[in-house]
Amino acid sequence: MALENILAAVLNRDGGFYTVRDEQSVLESYIYIMQFRYMDSFEVDINLSPGILDCKVPKLILQPIVENCITTVLTTLATAWEG
């Protein structure tokens, strides 16, 4: 279901904007896949003000930011553990 949610967002040609609520759903799917990949070695806490959930943002704007955070932290930790 998580991969299906992400693919639907990528392939959706209804426009370049989503609500923050929709973007959060895609982001939660992405985080689920990354937690599976990294064997639940991290947690993510998403705190959004209810007042912004219906605001429009560019589609898939948050995913690269979260991806960068996850990979940077995990790479830094792996380097620290090695040496």
C-alpha positions in Angstrom: 0.0 0.0 0.0 2.9 2.4 0.8 4.5 2.0 -2.6 1.2 2.3 -4.3 0.6 5.6 -2.5 3.9 7.0 -3.6 3.5 5.9 -7.2 0.1 7.4 -7.4 1.5 10.7 -6.3 4.4 10.5 -8.8 2.1 9.6 -11.7 -0.8 11.9 -10.8 -1.0 14.5 -13.5 -3.9 16.5 -12.0 -1.6 19.4 -11.2 1.6 20.3 -9.4 0.1 20.9 -6.0 -1.2 18.8 -3.1 -2.7 19.8 0.2 -0.3 19.4 3.1 -2.6 16.6 4.3 -2.1 14.7 1.0 1.7 15.4 1.1 1.8 14.1 4.7 0.2 10.8 3.5 2.8 10.4 0.8 5.5 11.2 3.3 4.3 8.7 5.8 4.3 6.0 3.0 7.9 6.9 2.2 9.0 6.8 5.8 7.3 3.4 6.2 9.4 2.0 3.3 12.6 3.5 4.6 12.0 2.1 8.1 11.5 -1.3 6.5 14.7 -0.9 4.5 16.7 0.2 7.6 15.1 -2.4 9.9 13.3 0.2 12.0 16.5 1.8 13.1 15.0 5.2 13.3 11.8 7.0 14.2 10.1 10.0 12.6 7.7 12.3 14.4 5.6 14.5 12.2 4.0 17.5 13.9 1.9 19.7 11.7 -0.5 22.4 12.8 -4.1 21.4 11.9 -4.5 24.9 10.4 -2.1 24.2 7.5 -3.4 20.7 6.5 -5.6 22.2 3.7 -3.0 24.6 2.4 -1.6 23.8 -1.1 2.1 23.0 -1.6 4.1 21.8 -4.5 3.7 18.0 -5.0 6.4 15.9 -3.4 8.1 18.9 -1.8 8.7 17.3 1.6 10.0 13.8 0.5 13.5 14.9 -0.7 14.0 16.9 2.5 13.1 13.9 4.7 15.1 11.6 2.5 18.2 13.8 3.0 17.7 13.9 6.7 17.4 10.1 7.0 20.3 9.3 4.8 22.6 11.9 6.3 21.9 10.9 9.8 22.2 7.2 9.1 25.5 7.7 7.1 26.9 9.8 10.0 26.0 7.2 12.5 27.5 4.4 10.4 30.7 6.3 10.1 30.8 7.0 13.8 30.2 3.3 14.6 33.0 2.2 12.2 35.6 4.3 13.7 
